Amino acid sequence: MAKTKSPGEVYFGTGRRKESVARVRLVPGKGTIVVNGQRAETYFGGREFFRRRLALPFKVTGTEGKYDTIANIDGGGKAGQVGALVLGVSRALLQVNEDFRKKLKEAGLLTRDPREKERRKYGLKKARKAPQWSKR
């Protein structure tokens, strides 16, 4: 059994996804999530998918409503930011209790998604989209 840290401590985690970077702090509290100074519901527009995705690390570890999350997120779009935040929260929960590793790993929450935007090639409009081809 891993040692659980004493209450009142702050736990840190960094998450990345696409172009987004999330710096996360977990503080013992009531379960509120604050992103860049705004509540998560306001920042992410109250979309149900994002809300469920953000709750997943806490649900898997059984720590719903025990920690307040304070995050600073830079870069990317909303979906990438949610992915970065989930990874950051998962890594911070590992600092709370190392025994959470197995559950988080099984849920796929500790793996950084390596997919990035493909670069644009010359002669093409986007990474793979070519101009319309004309036979004559």
C-alpha positions in Angstrom: 0.0 0.0 0.0 1.5 3.3 -1.1 1.6 6.2 1.4 -1.2 8.7 0.9 -0.1 12.3 1.5 -1.6 14.4 4.3 -4.6 16.6 3.6 -3.9 20.2 2.7 -1.1 19.5 0.3 -1.1 20.6 -3.3 -0.5 18.1 -6.1 0.8 19.0 -9.5 0.6 17.5 -13.0 1.3 18.5 -16.5 -0.7 17.3 -19.5 -0.2 17.7 -23.2 -2.4 17.0 -26.2 -1.9 18.3 -29.8 -0.8 21.9 -29.3 -2.3 22.3 -25.8 -0.4 22.3 -22.5 -2.2 22.1 -19.2 -0.5 22.9 -15.9 -2.8 21.4 -13.2 -2.9 21.8 -9.4 -5.1 19.6 -7.2 -6.1 21.0 -3.8 -8.3 19.2 -1.3 -11.8 20.7 -1.7 -15.3 20.2 -3.0 -14.6 19.2 -6.6 -14.7 22.5 -8.5 -12.7 22.8 -11.7 -11.3 26.2 -12.6 -9.6 26.7 -16.0 -7.8 30.0 -16.7 -9.7 31.7 -14.0 -13.2 30.5 -15.1 -15.3 27.6 -14.1 -14.9 24.6 -16.5 -18.6 24.7 -17.5 -18.2 28.3 -18.6 -14.8 27.9 -20.2 -15.7 24.8 -22.2 -19.2 25.9 -23.0 -21.1 23.3 -20.9 -20.7 20.6 -23.5 -21.7 17.2 -22.1 -18.8 15.3 -23.7 -16.2 17.6 -22.1 -17.9 17.4 -18.7 -17.9 13.6 -18.7 -14.3 13.5 -20.0 -13.2 15.8 -17.2 -14.9 13.8 -14.5 -13.3 10.5 -15.7 -10.0 10.5 -13.7 -11.9 11.2 -10.5 -14.6 8.6 -11.2 -12.0 5.9 -12.0 -10.1 6.6 -8.7 -13.2 7.2 -6.6 -12.1 10.7 -5.6 -15.2 12.7 -6.9 -15.8 15.8 -4.9 -12.5 15.5 -2.9 -10.2 17.8 -4.8 -10.5 21.2 -6.4 -8.8 21.5 -9.8 -7.0 24.7 -10.8 -5.6 24.6 -14.3 -3.8 27.0 -16.7 -4.1 25.9 -20.3 -2.2 27.3 -23.3 -2.6 26.6 -27.0 -4.8 24.4 -29.2 -8.5 24.1 -29.4 -11.1 23.1 -26.8 -10.9 19.3 -27.5 -7.1 19.3 -27.2 -7.3 21.4 -24.0 -9.7 18.9 -22.4 -7.4 16.0 -23.3 -4.4 17.9 -21.8 -6.4 18.7 -18.7 -7.4 15.0 -18.2 -3.8 13.9 -18.5 -2.6 16.5 -16.1 -5.3 15.6 -13.5 -4.4 11.9 -13.9 -0.7 12.6 -13.3 -1.6 14.8 -10.2 -3.7 12.0 -8.8 -0.7 9.7 -9.0 1.0 12.0 -6.5 -2.0 11.7 -4.2 -1.8 7.9 -4.1 0.5 5.7 -6.2 -2.1 2.9 -6.0 -4.3 4.8 -8.5 -1.7 3.9 -11.3 -3.3 0.5 -12.2 -6.9 1.9 -12.4 -5.8 5.0 -14.4 -3.6 3.0 -16.7 -6.5 0.5 -17.4 -8.7 3.4 -18.3 -6.1 4.8 -20.7 -5.7 8.0 -18.8 -1.9 8.0 -18.3 -1.0 7.7 -22.0 -0.2 10.9 -23.9 -2.0 10.8 -27.3 0.9 11.2 -29.7 -1.1 12.3 -32.7 -0.1 15.8 -34.1 -1.2 17.9 -37.0 0.5 16.8 -40.2 2.6 19.5 -41.9 1.5 21.1 -45.2 3.4 19.9 -48.3 4.3 22.3 -51.2 2.0 21.9 -54.3 -0.9 20.9 -52.1 -3.6 23.0 -50.4 -3.3 21.2 -47.0 -1.3 18.2 -45.8 -2.9 15.8 -48.3 -5.5 17.8 -50.2 -4.4 18.4 -53.8 -5.8 21.1 -56.2 -8.4 19.8 -58.6 -6.8 17.8 -61.4 -7.7 18.7 -65.0 -7.0 16.2 -67.7 -6.7 18.9 -70.4 
